[in-house]
Amino acid sequence: MSVLTSPRGKVEVVHCRRTESQDIYCIKNLIRKFTQKLFGSLNIIYLLEKANLAITLHNDHEEIMAQATFLDYPNWNVTKQDDWVSVFQELDSEIPCTPLNTLFMHLFVAVDEYSVGCCKEIIRTVFKAVPDLHFIFLIVPSYMSLGSTLITVFNQVGNIPSLVYDEDFTVHVCHRHSHYPQLYIRKARVEDHDDLMPIFLHHDTILKETYGEYFLAELIEAQDEENHAVVCEVEGVAVGFMSLCSRVNLQLLHECFDLGPFHGLCTPHPSDVLEPSPELSAQGIPDTELRSSSQDSQKIVKELRETASMEAKESTQDTEQLSQDYSTEFTAYSVSNTSSASISLPKETSSFRPIYRGASAAFCIQLFCIDEKYEARSLDFMNFVFSLFPDKDFCIISLPHLTPEFVLVQNFVKIVPFNNCTLDQDLYVFHRAGLLKTINIRLATVSDSPGVENLISTLMLNRSILEDLKKYNEARRDPDGTPLQAFVAEVAGQVVGIAVIRNEMDIEYIRSHYNIEDFIYFSHHQREEHGHLYHFALNPIFRHYTKFFLKEILRLGFKSCLYYPVYPQSTEGKVQSPSAHSLTSALHFLVPVRPRRQIVYPLEKLGINAPSKEVSKDPLGYALNHTNRKLTLEPKITVNAKIVVVGASTVGISFLETLVFCSHLKFSNLTLISTHGLPGKKLLGTEQRKFLASDHCFNDKDHALMSLCSWVNVVVGKMTAIDRAAKQVIVSREDIVLYDHLILCTGQQYQVPCPTGADISQHPTNREVAHSGLRRYTGPVPCNHFTLNNEEDCLKALTWIRNNSITAEGNVIVYGNTIDTYTTVETLLNLGVRGSYIHLVQHPPTSIITCINNYTVEGALEDALRAAGVTVYHDALLAQWNDGLDPNPIRSASFTTPTKPFKLPCSVFFSFCEKNVDYETFKAFNDACLVYDGRLVIDSNFHTNDIAIRAAGPLTKFSNRYYCNEWTHSSFNSKEIGFQLAAAMLNLFDPTLEPATEPPADLDRLIPMYKGAKIKGGILPGSYHYLHVAKPAIPTPLEVQMAQPDFGSEIVTGNARHGTYFRIHINKYKMVETITCFSRAPFPASNYIRLFGQHEQVLNNLCARYEDGLVPDLYR
């Protein structure tokens, strides 16, 4: 915020922000004839699409006062965009402009009255937003003057000709030091105390309360060879402070963090143990693929050390360049840090910890504070502080993970903690070579091959990268003609990075299957401007130059967009496949792109009207990541809070999906605790038939398109305890996972039924038997007893059935009365089990409402079961297994009924009794003193009785103070619940959101109502494809619903027994409220689900046409 005063004395408060698309109309209105002469006739939309930085100035009334657009190459075509450096260096050799420190102004408009103040404010904002920027050039026709506004900030340099125009153009420059200068750094003095204390107290008073009022003066006085205090000064006033110490607890850091890429922060020593013993190395995959090989990197140390010394003019020694293996290691770690599935090391080698015996090469920042006005110049400290420790190469800082990442640490590398790390601190490292500003990005040449080979020697896909580099050097394209480009990053003559891109040949498919137009205006990008990032590796020392590397790839490659796919792991074949994509350390500098919902087209019926093959093809699904010119200088807000999700349920996956796809946020500590890890591994192979019904929220392809494993740490195990005081989750009774926010989404599961123990020889009935529904089975689970709750359970059951020849002979008992019993029976029939060997035993219902709740469909199901030879038993209670003897394995099962008991032989027993919260999960809640009343109790904002613990999904119920026990999260769409849970959490982390307002006191007594449809479907006996879509509601028999005066109308076509049944319920507002499909032929369920909530007129006046007899079959 700044205050501008016009020449007439009018005052306006203005704010700077990034330019948005809705600003375009106002920008056009600010363009004058003089503007067009100065900058040319511009297409504003096109210019903003290609701009690296665009700044808008607006007042308190959101009225646009000024706008400026900046690109990384000159306007007026005075040079080619990839070759302007030499031209400008020849123009004035005293201006050391490089692509890193230079931008070009392509447009400036402002309200005339405030134009001078607006111009200076925008220039100051640009220099503040881009710390490495030192020069802004402005190029105008030589016959034009700058006018009274721009001349106040730009100075003339010289003239240059244009490549396409006849006249010459004048070059003007704006220097950083005139608007937002670098800070002067010096040793602290005691008299700085009075300047610094207000800055400290503005942020925190704990230090003063703990150590006294003059703690800072005492700290400054205590300086010695190991402890230093440094300040930054502006006009004689100290505006920032840094306290440094050379004593570092390396033993603790080695125990908690993976410091292999940085040689353990130690100097190399002959006795270092950097590799596991040969016995360990011989087990599993070659361990050299991902290990840091520190010996090889030492040969580059001296060269970079000398270069850093000359450039920084501080005795910057020993830059352990880490080029080869360090960049490799970092590339691996930067992905695996948030991707449990990205790299799989054998347990033996992955548990190896290097031993470093060299001296410490690190010093630490103990205390740091700077005035917010100068925070963007925080990195100015680093040259000076490294000069204080000439024998140290690394500067480290540890921060509580809830501390927002400030500007200084954004230039550091965040170190990956070990799995068993319980420190509540994040560690950041900066190498002195990171101060080098001579990084140069250029197209690769043949002479770069040895340097690239050294750089990537330990990458898993090193051969693929080298083959692509060879293709580029030989032909500049693939054998199929696809253009190929290779770029290298070079520092001090050493290759420190490599990137390979190709032209994106599938851009039509990407546009139709992903929401890339959330980020770009597609029509303003030429086909050849879309690039496909195949490989990217950068030395971790220079990780803070990743965005610059990407920006230069776009400029030098004449691209405007880059795409990077992440394929599901289950599809990975040979890792050295020529078309394989290497792990990329740039992944977290890209934005994930949401997939688009696809219409299922009847291609054969559409004929020539069908979409093109490029759009309708169904290749292997992948998650898409993207960047473009507009994003190269766009910062991301890093959220380091430890968010732990327990349970890979639909709610949990939807919650994680919502957080991951917040493109302006980067959640670095998302963790999922799940018994079987992330779902979507296609464990059932190509089988179409599933044991369990589907809620149509996520399928295997959806999981592949999200690639949550790229962003979420996965802990495979079961939550067994919660330590609320220490904020820890105990997994499988031994592992500890720390949390700041705990999200409980475990859901409910089918439980092992507890037999009543009734002796059927006494001929008891259900009435005479004590109901065991509330009793928990505590004995050993028989080996042939299965409760199916997820795809892992289904795979286990499927394998057991095939291995034990159940399909040929053997009686199968399916016990329960949920829809999953029907889908399981159909799966068994499809597997080859004879219907006469399948016994469907339905226990007494707990409600008069059946799982289908439609007599027409139920009648067809009964006929199908009868035709298949499946025997159905009603109202049967499990009495005993094996007549009360050892139940392992189950050879017979006895049941009681309202009339007489019966006994069945059994080879395998499937149980689908009522779902409940798993006992161990309940015990963890109970022991942690979380309020539990049949389910975990929450309020309307998902909070439990612990403010740090939220819960959602069927696991929960609303507190009794809401007086709505009939409504729970089970009544709603689980995907929507997960989204709303994430939305509630984002208010804590997203500064771009408006602050949440407290609801009125009376509204706090109301539960939220969600509108998404409740969906269930599957393949039922008789090979009927079933889909039911309905609004959230308290379960009510269909006949009772239809008897209501405000029911509306229903449209029914076809016959259930013929497999052509289609029913749509239209409510009194003419909206589609319920859809039921029951068909022998497969149908596009995703298309039909989209009909929910639509007005009947949107469906081509469906009601009127149905009444006129024009709709004989809704399927057609």
PESULFEN-V523786 format. One line per field, one symbol per residue. ss: DSSP state (~ for helix, > for strand, _ for the rest). phi: phi as a letter, one per 40 degrees, with the letter a starting at -180 (. if undefined). burial: 1 if it has 24 or more other ideal C-beta (glycine too) atoms within 12 Angstrom, else 0. A space follows every 10 residues. Layout:
ss: ???
phi: ???
burial: ???
This chain:
ss: _>>>>_____ >>>>>>>>__ ~~~~~~~~~~ __~~~~~~~_ ___~~~~~~~ __>>>>>>>_ ___>>>>>>> >_________ ____~~~~~~ ~_________ _>>>>>>>>> _~~~~~~~~~ ~~~~~~~~~_ ____>>>>>> >_____~~~~ ____>>>>>> >______>>> >>>>>~~~__ ___>>>>__~ ~~~~~~~~~~ ~~~__~~~~~ ~___~~~~~~ ~_____>>>> >>>>__>>>> >>>>>____~ ~~~~~~>__~ ~~~~~>____ __>____~~~ ~_____~~~_ ___~~~~~~~ ~~~~~~~~~~ ~~________ ___~~~~~~~ ~~~~~~____ ______~~~~ ____>____> _>>>>>>>>> _~~~~~~__~ ~~~~~~~~__ ___>>>>>>> ________~~ ~_>>__>___ ____>>>>>> >~~~~____> >>>__~~~~~ ~~~~~_____ _~~~~~~~~~ ~~~~~_>___ __>>>>>>>> >__>>>>>>> >>>___~~~~ ~~~>_~~~__ _~~~__~~~> >>>>>>>>_~ ~~~~~~~~~~ ~~~~~~____ >>>>>>>_~~ ~_________ ______~~~_ >>>_>_____ __~~~~~~~_ __~~~~____ _>>>>>>>~~ ~_____>>>_ __>>>>___~ ~~~~~~~~~~ ____>>>__> >>>>______ __________ ___>_____~ ~~~~~~_~~~ __>>>>__>> >>>____>>> >___>>>>__ >>>>____>> _________~ ~~___~~~__ __________ ____>>____ ~~~~~~~~~~ ~~~_______ _>>>>>__~~ ~~~~~~~~~~ ~___~~~>>> >_________ ____~~~~~~ ~~~~~~~~__ >>>___>>>> >~~~______ _>>>>>____ _>>>>__>>> >>__>>__~~ ~~~~~~~___ _>___>>>__ __>_____>> >____>>>_~ ~~______~~ ~__~~~~~~~ ~~~~~~~~~_ __________ __~~~_____ ___>>>>>>> ___>>>>>>> _______~~~ ~~______>> >>>______> >>>>>>____ >>>>>>>>>_ ____~~~~~_ ____>_____ _~~~~~~___ ______
phi: .abbbcdcgc bbcbbbaccb cccdcccccc cbccccccbg cbcccccccc ccabbbbbcc cgcccaabbb bcaccffcac ccaccccccc caccbccbdc bbbbcbaaba cdcbcccccc cccccccccb dccbbbcbbb dccbccgccc ccbbbcbibb cbcbbcccbc bbbbcdccba ccccbaccbd ccdcccddcc cccabccccc bgcbcccccc cccaccbbbb bbbbfgbcba aabbaccbcc dccccbbcbd cbfggbccbd ccbbbccdcc cccgcdcccb ccbccccccc dccccccccc ccfbcccfcc cfdcccccdc dcccccdbac ccbbbcdccc ccbcbbbccc bbbbccaaaa cdcbcccdcc ccdcccccbc cbbbbbabbd ccccccddcc cccccccccc cbccbbbbbb ccccccbccb baccbcccdc cccccbdbcc bccccccccc ccccbgacdc gcdbbbbbbb bfgbcbaaab bbcccbcccc ccbbccccba cdccbcdccc bbccbabadc dbdccdccdc ccdccccfbb abbbcbcccc bcbcccddcc bcdbccdcbb bcbccccbcc ccdcccfccc cccccccbcc cacbbaaacc ccbccbccbc dcbbbbhccd ccccccdccc ccccbbccbc bbbacbgccg cfccgccccb cbcbcfcbbd cdccccfccc bbcbbcibcb abbcccfbbc bfgbcbbcab bbbbbcgbbc bcccdcgccc ccfcbdccbc cbdccbcbcc cdcbbbbcba cccccccccc cccbfcccah cbbbbibccc cccccccccc chccdccbbc bbcdccaccc ccfacccccc ccccccccgc cbbbfbbcba bffgcdcbcc babbbbbcbb cabbcababb bbcdcacdcc cdccccccgc cbbgaccbbc bgcccbccbb aagdcbacdc ccfacccbcc cbccccdccc ccccccccbc ccccdccccd dccccbccbb bcccbaaibb dgfccbabba ccacdaddcc cccccbcgab bbbgbcccgb cabbbbcccg bcbabbbabc ccbcdccccc ccgccccccg fdccccccgc bcaccb
burial: 0101000000 0101111110 0011011001 1000100111 0101111111 1111111110 0001111111 1111110110 1101101100 1000101111 1111111111 1001111111 1111111111 1111111111 1101011011 0011011101 0100000011 1111110011 0111111100 0110111011 0010001000 0000111011 0000001111 1110000111 1111110101 0011011111 1111111100 0001110000 0000001111 1111011101 1011101110 1101011111 1111111111 1111111111 1110100011 0111110101 1111111111 1001111111 1111111110 1111111110 1101111111 1111111110 1001111111 1111111111 1111000110 1111111111 1111111111 1110000100 0111111111 1101111111 1111011011 1111010111 1101100011 1111111111 1111111111 1111111111 1111111111 0100100111 1111111111 1111100000 0000000000 0000000000 1111111111 1111111111 1111111111 1111111111 1111111111 1111111111 1111000011 1111111111 1111111111 1111111111 1110001111 1000011111 1111111111 1111111101 0001010010 0100001000 0101111111 1111111101 1000011001 1111111111 1111111111 1010101111 1111000001 1111011101 1101100101 1110111111 1100001011 1111111000 1111011111 1111111101 1101100101 1100111111 1111010111 1111111110 0000001111 1111111111 1111110111 0000000000 0000001101 0111111111 1111111111 1110100100 1000000011 1111010011 1111111000 1111111111 0011111110 1111010010 0110010000 100110
